[in-house]
Amino acid sequence: MKAKDRLFEWFQKIEIANGRMDREDICFLMVQARHLIESAKSPSSYRMVAFYADWTVHSALDRSVVCYEVLKEITRVLADNFTNTRPDITREISRIIGFPILRDELRKLFTEYGLPTVIFDYQENWNSFISFLLWFIENQPIRFPNKPTGKSKLIRKEIEEIQKPHNMIVEALAIVRHKSSYHWKIAISGDKHYFIMGQVDIAESSDAFLTPPVIIK
């Protein structure tokens, strides 16, 4: 049975359950989405879907180009705003982690195969999807390999060339739970080693209240 057929059966089951999804459903969906990408017309159009599918099933991820690019972009944002820990930075890092892009790519992927997109179209469904996805990737860090080679070495060099204070580099990122909500936690290296933690922005709304990120030494 092909991934498309499995997903059609899955959507029928969800419809019978009045749209109710369980955590395990999200893992199934991401694995099947990964299979869809392999036979898609343009697999490179779904880089964020592939990234999250890999992140879902690995206890740590250090062999993904998207992973390295995420760490590079977070380094750039922190370098540009080093003296200003405003809530907007919390939202910006959530954006870099890729939820809006993931949503758009999933819509496009499922549309390509004639599959329903209701999970991604409605905000309430999407919030549930992301909450379950965060549960799966919690405490499964993305990071650079211990000895970067190839693309990881190249992107690492690009990070080193960014103008930034204290030679800071974002080495790793993990999703953690703090005070009953999900946060991203970033490991920083450089002249000093420390962590920065902030709320994950699920709502993707400029009106949502987010606390400023905090430094953990």
Secondary structure as the mmCIF struct_conf table of DSSP 4:
data_model
#
loop_
_struct_conf.conf_type_id
_struct_conf.id
_struct_conf.beg_label_comp_id
_struct_conf.beg_label_asym_id
_struct_conf.beg_label_seq_id
_struct_conf.end_label_comp_id
_struct_conf.end_label_asym_id
_struct_conf.end_label_seq_id
HELX_RH_AL_P HELX_RH_AL_P1 ALA A 3 ILE A 16
TURN_TY1_P TURN_TY1_P1 ALA A 17 GLY A 19
HELX_RH_AL_P HELX_RH_AL_P2 ARG A 23 GLU A 38
TURN_TY1_P TURN_TY1_P2 SER A 39 SER A 39
BEND BEND1 ALA A 40 LYS A 41
HELX_RH_3T_P HELX_RH_3T_P1 PRO A 43 TYR A 46
HELX_RH_AL_P HELX_RH_AL_P3 ARG A 47 VAL A 57
BEND BEND2 SER A 59 ALA A 60
STRN STRN1 LEU A 61 LEU A 61
BEND BEND3 ARG A 63 ARG A 63
HELX_RH_AL_P HELX_RH_AL_P4 VAL A 65 ASP A 80
TURN_TY1_P TURN_TY1_P3 ASN A 81 THR A 83
HELX_RH_AL_P HELX_RH_AL_P5 PRO A 87 ILE A 97
TURN_TY1_P TURN_TY1_P4 GLY A 98 GLY A 98
HELX_RH_AL_P HELX_RH_AL_P6 PHE A 99 GLU A 112
TURN_TY1_P TURN_TY1_P5 TYR A 113 GLY A 114
HELX_RH_AL_P HELX_RH_AL_P7 VAL A 118 ASP A 121
BEND BEND4 TYR A 122 TYR A 122
HELX_RH_AL_P HELX_RH_AL_P8 GLN A 123 ILE A 137
STRN STRN2 GLU A 138 GLU A 138
TURN_TY1_P TURN_TY1_P6 ASN A 139 ASN A 139
STRN STRN3 ILE A 142 ARG A 143
BEND BEND5 ASN A 146 LYS A 147
HELX_RH_AL_P HELX_RH_AL_P9 GLY A 150 GLU A 160
TURN_TY1_P TURN_TY1_P7 GLU A 161 GLU A 161
BEND BEND6 ILE A 162 ILE A 162
HELX_RH_3T_P HELX_RH_3T_P2 PRO A 165 ASN A 167
STRN STRN4 ILE A 169 HIS A 178
TURN_TY1_P TURN_TY1_P8 LYS A 179 SER A 180
STRN STRN5 SER A 181 SER A 189
BEND BEND7 GLY A 190 LYS A 192
STRN STRN6 TYR A 194 GLN A 199
BEND BEND8 ALA A 203 ALA A 203
TURN_TY1_P TURN_TY1_P9 SER A 206 ASP A 207
BEND BEND9 ALA A 208 ALA A 208
HELX_LH_PP_P HELX_LH_PP_P1 THR A 211 PRO A 213
STRN STRN7 VAL A 214 ILE A 216
#
